[in-house]
Amino acid sequence: MKIVAEPENLKPRRFIIKQDKAAGFYLLVYENGHCIRDHLQDTIEQAMSAAFEMYEVPKESWQAET
């Protein structure tokens, strides 16, 4: 599972939440194509909340990547 957010007001940053079945959900922060931060959370909801609290990523901006 992988969901992505690329809010216009936060570009060039890109945010990805990726599931690791053994650990939980990683919130990955990319800037100019390079991962600059990662945060491990227990649930996808916690990862989305962390993205909002730390980076102001709107919860409605997340979309499944195909």
TAPE-V993426 format. One line per field, one symbol per residue. ss: DSSP state (a for helix, b for strand, c for the rest). phi: phi as a letter, one per 40 degrees, with the letter a starting at -180 (. if undefined). psi: psi as a letter, one per 20 degrees, with the letter a starting at -180 (. if undefined). A space follows every 50 residues. Layout:
# TAPE-V993426
ss->???
phi->???
psi->???
This chain:
# TAPE-V993426
ss->cbbbbccaaaccbbbbbbbbcccbbbbbbbbccbbbbbbbbccaaaaaaa aaaaacccaaacbbcc
phi->.abbbbcdcbcccbbbbbcbdcbibccbbbbfgbcbaabcbcbccccccc ccccbgccccccbccc
psi->ppqqpmpgijqjqppppppohhhcppoppqpkippiqqppqhrhghgggg hgghjkophiipqpp.
